[in-house]
Structures are given as structure tokens and as C-alpha cells.
Amino acid sequence: MLSESVVIGVLLPLLGATQSFNSTRQTPGNRVASSVAAQQASDSVEIALGAALAEQFYRDRGIAPSEQNRRFETYLQGIADSMGKYTRRKLPWKIHYDPNPGFRSGFALPGGHIVIGGGILALMSNEDEAAAVIAHEMIHIDENQVSDRIATYVAKEHRSPTDPSQWKWQEFGASYGPVKENHCDYDGAKLVVQGGYSPYAFGTILQAFVALAKVHTPTAPPPKAIVVRIDQINREITTEHWEKLTKTRPIKLPYGDD
């Protein structure tokens, strides 16, 4: 997680903050207010950076505005909104859609911006699987993994989060490693359940990737990383007593002419 000291010591000076947070005369109430102000300030920086990187992504990928893309984003936004009210960070969660059928994934940008690829939607059999993918990306942001990545670049390369020209969207599309990715499934499943969706969707969308791998390499064993994640969600379902949460919603992808 991005600690309060990092938020205050790294991000706020870039905003021109002048208040000292080390004053020995601060009261507990003032410290709480300062912490809230620090989080709000860092959130505003991340939201602006994420918006700029989303626009950079659209430009780099040659994605022009279209009515169909807008319909997809509206549909996916509704799913995100059903879960966003349960996140710790109260961010303006924003879905961005890339229609490329070869993009079978999603990734999280700063400040609540999430990119979802058309290729992964094509693998889905129900809306709950879309919720699972979105929830996974929300956890990357909500639990400060994205913030930590920003802080790392700021510390090592002296970048400014207020200057989007110093950043590339690809830096946030890279994996966070198996431990953090698995954790996003684990806490993402709780978010999915809070939003009224089935946690089994994590397993079924991962099984779709196993099936896809089998098509391309029929004799190869299932990818170990995916098998581990499937086993994890099955254990979590048992531990949390979610066995009866099997009902799913039909997916309603808004394909159609512009």
C-alpha cells in the first residue's frame, strides 16, 4: 500500500502543498484532517493522470470515438458502478473500451480508470464474468498497487504525477506479479459478491483461457498460473460459504451498427 508518509512526502509537494505535517503541535483531530486532505489531494492527481493516460491509450491504439464503443462503455460502466460503491477509495470509476478482438485482457490506470479489451469480452458467457474482470482491476487501484507503482517511478526517476507527458500507459499494463494478481482475484471476488454477482465467474472466465490455450497447444498442460488462480477461487468460495451463489446474469453486449 502507498503509505501516508509516501503520499505526503512525495505527492503533495508536487502539488505545491505548504502545510507541515510534522508539526509537534498537531492535535489528533488535525492529524486525521491532514490525512484525509492528503488522500483527497493524491486522488485528484491520480484521477487527472489516469484520464490523460486513457487519452494517450486511445491515440496510440488509433481508437476513434464511435456510437458502438460508447454503448459498450456505458454497459460496462453500469457493472462497475454496481461494485464501486463498496470500494475503500471513493473514486469516479471510469471504464474505457478497446474493441480490438486481439486484446483479451484489461488493466488499471491511476485514479479509477480501467481499460477493458474486446477480446476478453468475446470469451465471456455471462455478465458476472465481466464483473469479475472489472473487480480484479478495481482492486489493483483500491488497494494502492497502482499508487505504489506511481510512487516507485517518482522516487527512482524523479517524475511528476502532475505532468502526464512523463508517463506511458504501458507502464500500468504490465503485470504486478503472481502474488498481487492472485490477491486481486481474492479481494475482487468479495467485491463481486457485494455487487450481487456470482464468485464462480472468476473460475469460469479463467477456464476460458485454459480452453483457449488448449486450442493453440493441445498437448501442453494447462498454464500453471491460471490453475493456481482457479484453485484459489474454489477455496475462497468454500471458506466464505458462497457455494449457493451460482446464479448468473446473461451478458448483454451491445453489438450493433453505429
Rosetta blueprint (number, residue, H / E / L):
1 M L
2 L L
3 S L
4 E H
5 S H
6 V H
7 V H
8 I H
9 G H
10 V H
11 L H
12 L H
13 P H
14 L H
15 L L
16 G L
17 A L
18 T L
19 Q L
20 S L
21 F L
22 N L
23 S L
24 T L
25 R L
26 Q L
27 T L
28 P H
29 G H
30 N H
31 R H
32 V H
33 A H
34 S H
35 S H
36 V H
37 A H
38 A H
39 Q H
40 Q H
41 A H
42 S H
43 D H
44 S H
45 V H
46 E H
47 I H
48 A H
49 L H
50 G H
51 A H
52 A H
53 L H
54 A H
55 E H
56 Q H
57 F H
58 Y H
59 R H
60 D H
61 R H
62 G L
63 I L
64 A L
65 P L
66 S L
67 E H
68 Q H
69 N H
70 R H
71 R H
72 F H
73 E H
74 T H
75 Y H
76 L H
77 Q H
78 G H
79 I H
80 A H
81 D H
82 S H
83 M H
84 G H
85 K L
86 Y L
87 T L
88 R L
89 R L
90 K L
91 L L
92 P L
93 W L
94 K E
95 I E
96 H E
97 Y E
98 D E
99 P L
100 N L
101 P L
102 G L
103 F L
104 R L
105 S L
106 G E
107 F E
108 A E
109 L L
110 P H
111 G H
112 G H
113 H E
114 I E
115 V E
116 I E
117 G E
118 G H
119 G H
120 I H
121 L H
122 A L
123 L L
124 M L
125 S L
126 N L
127 E H
128 D H
129 E H
130 A H
131 A H
132 A H
133 V H
134 I H
135 A H
136 H H
137 E H
138 M H
139 I H
140 H H
141 I H
142 D H
143 E L
144 N L
145 Q H
146 V H
147 S H
148 D H
149 R H
150 I H
151 A H
152 T H
153 Y H
154 V H
155 A H
156 K H
157 E H
158 H L
159 R L
160 S L
161 P L
162 T L
163 D L
164 P H
165 S H
166 Q H
167 W L
168 K L
169 W L
170 Q H
171 E H
172 F H
173 G H
174 A L
175 S L
176 Y L
177 G L
178 P H
179 V H
180 K H
181 E H
182 N H
183 H H
184 C H
185 D H
186 Y H
187 D H
188 G H
189 A H
190 K H
191 L H
192 V H
193 V H
194 Q H
195 G L
196 G L
197 Y L
198 S L
199 P L
200 Y H
201 A H
202 F H
203 G H
204 T H
205 I H
206 L H
207 Q H
208 A H
209 F H
210 V H
211 A H
212 L H
213 A H
214 K H
215 V H
216 H H
217 T L
218 P L
219 T L
220 A L
221 P L
222 P L
223 P L
224 K H
225 A H
226 I H
227 V H
228 V H
229 R H
230 I H
231 D H
232 Q H
233 I H
234 N H
235 R H
236 E H
237 I H
238 T H
239 T H
240 E L
241 H L
242 W L
243 E L
244 K L
245 L L
246 T L
247 K L
248 T L
249 R L
250 P L
251 I L
252 K L
253 L L
254 P L
255 Y L
256 G L
257 D L
258 D L
